[in-house]
């Protein structure tokens, strides 16, 4: 199986929670690549990767379940992150990218913990049947 086929299969068989985790990890990858591009004075690569990170943030915004009160707070943070990425793209500011990377890592780590807790609960319920 090729790497591309494996990656496609991973996405197709992932749960919604795992897909969200993949989005956070992708966003982090693009931010890190953009930081390196700024350091290497590769403006085109920086621009492309910041835009990819922004696209992921916008996807997270569009797909968020608005039925929960916490969603409003998360939406404000996503909007803030998106605006900061725009600013970083214009100013080539590594500090802003560090800030957004930190926020994304916090979301990713929290989300990873939610997935683990959910699995524990599901396995516990499955064992009682």
C-alpha positions in Angstrom: 0.0 0.0 0.0 1.4 3.4 -0.9 1.8 6.2 1.6 -0.9 8.2 -0.2 -3.3 5.2 -0.1 -2.6 4.7 3.6 -3.2 8.3 4.3 -6.5 8.3 2.4 -7.6 5.1 4.2 -6.7 6.7 7.6 -8.9 9.7 6.8 -11.8 7.6 5.4 -11.8 5.3 8.5 -11.2 8.0 11.1 -13.9 9.0 13.6 -15.1 12.6 13.6 -12.9 13.1 16.8 -9.9 11.7 15.1 -10.5 13.8 12.0 -10.5 16.9 14.2 -7.2 15.8 15.8 -5.8 15.4 12.2 -6.8 18.9 11.4 -5.0 20.3 14.5 -1.9 18.3 13.6 -2.1 19.5 10.0 -2.4 23.1 11.2 0.6 22.7 13.4 2.6 21.3 10.5 1.7 24.2 8.3 2.6 26.8 11.0 6.0 25.1 11.6 6.7 25.1 7.9 5.7 28.8 7.6 8.1 29.6 10.5 11.0 27.9 8.7 10.1 29.6 5.5 10.2 33.0 7.2 13.6 32.1 8.6 14.8 31.1 5.1 13.3 34.2 3.5 11.0 32.1 1.4 8.0 34.4 1.2 6.0 32.3 -1.2 6.3 29.1 0.9 5.5 31.1 4.1 2.3 32.6 2.4 1.2 29.2 1.1 1.6 27.5 4.5 0.0 30.2 6.5 -3.0 30.1 4.1 -3.2 26.4 4.6 -3.3 26.8 8.4 -6.0 29.5 8.0 -8.0 27.1 5.8 -7.9 24.5 8.6 -9.0 27.1 11.2 -11.9 28.1 9.0 -12.8 24.4 8.5 -12.8 24.0 12.3 -15.1 27.0 12.6 -17.6 25.8 10.0 -17.9 22.3 11.4 -18.2 23.3 15.0 -21.3 22.1 16.8 -22.9 25.4 18.0 -25.3 23.6 20.4 -22.8 23.9 23.3 -22.2 27.1 25.2 -18.5 26.6 25.1 -18.6 26.7 21.3 -19.0 30.5 21.4 -15.7 30.9 23.4 -13.9 28.4 21.1 -15.3 30.3 18.0 -13.9 33.6 19.3 -10.5 31.9 19.8 -10.5 30.4 16.3 -11.4 33.8 14.9 -8.6 35.4 16.9 -6.2 32.7 15.6 -7.3 33.3 12.0 -6.8 37.1 12.4 -3.3 36.6 14.0 -2.3 34.3 11.1 -3.3 37.0 8.6 -1.2 39.5 10.6 1.8 37.1 10.7 1.5 36.6 7.0 1.6 40.4 6.4 4.4 41.2 8.9 6.5 37.9 8.8 6.2 37.9 12.6 7.6 34.6 14.0 6.2 35.6 17.5 2.7 35.6 16.2 3.2 32.2 14.6 4.6 31.0 18.0 1.5 32.3 19.7 -1.0 30.6 17.3 1.1 27.4 17.4 0.8 27.4 21.2 -3.0 27.9 21.1 -3.3 25.1 18.4 -1.2 22.8 20.6 -3.5 23.4 23.5 -6.6 22.7 21.5 -4.9 19.5 20.0 -3.8 18.3 23.4 -7.2 18.9 25.0 -8.9 17.2 22.1 -6.6 14.2 22.3 -7.6 13.9 26.0 -11.3 14.1 25.1 -10.8 11.2 22.6 -9.0 9.1 25.2 -11.6 9.7 27.9 -14.4 8.9 25.4 -12.7 5.6 24.5 -12.3 4.7 28.1 -16.0 5.3 28.8 -17.0 3.4 25.7 -14.8 0.4 26.6 -16.1 0.5 30.1 -19.7 0.4 28.9 -18.8 -2.3 26.3 -17.5 -4.5 29.1 -20.7 -4.4 31.1 -23.0 -5.8 28.4 
